[in-house]
Amino acid sequence: MARYPRIYFQNSVYHICIRGNNKQRVLLAEDDKINLLKSIAKFQLRFGFKLHGFVLMDNHAHLIIAANSRINISKIMHAILLSYSVKYRKRYAYSGYVWQGRFRSKIIEGENYILECLSYIHNNPLRAGLVNKPEDYYWSSYNSYYDIHSRINSIIQVDNYHG
């Protein structure tokens, strides 16, 4: 049965999930996670999309990406996943599919929904039993949000102190 084509919306925010083939671990070591982040950064510069959040687990990853009107999300994800797959195959002398089928994507509409998605992905390591608090998981964007929140609170406290 043929797949339905994806529907694209310009300037949309997507919650994307990519999974290792047969749910296998494809982000085995720190270097693998670094390589995926490098691939994301490389194509972020090339295509100009925004990465609002991420979590990298051993067998899957969640990304929240805002695609611009110049390029659709499939081209972005194709470039990222192909780039990572080439490095993975070379490192592990692996042949075959690295990623399971097409990536899953869902359009995020509204600020409340993007916050729910961020909470969902940042709590993924907690639900998996890897950590007790989201801030303890290194391979997530949680701490970048937490650090910004902490800095804002400290600025507010300083401003209130100085009157």
Protein Blocks (a to p, Z undefined) as FASTA:
>chain_A
ZZddddddehiacddddddehhiafblblmlmmmmmmmmmmmmmmnopacfbdcddfkbc
cddddddfkbcfklmmmmmmmmmmmmmmmmnopgcjfbgcjadddddedjklmmmmmmmm
mmmmmmnopambfklpmbbcklmmmmmmmmmmmmmmmmmmnZZ
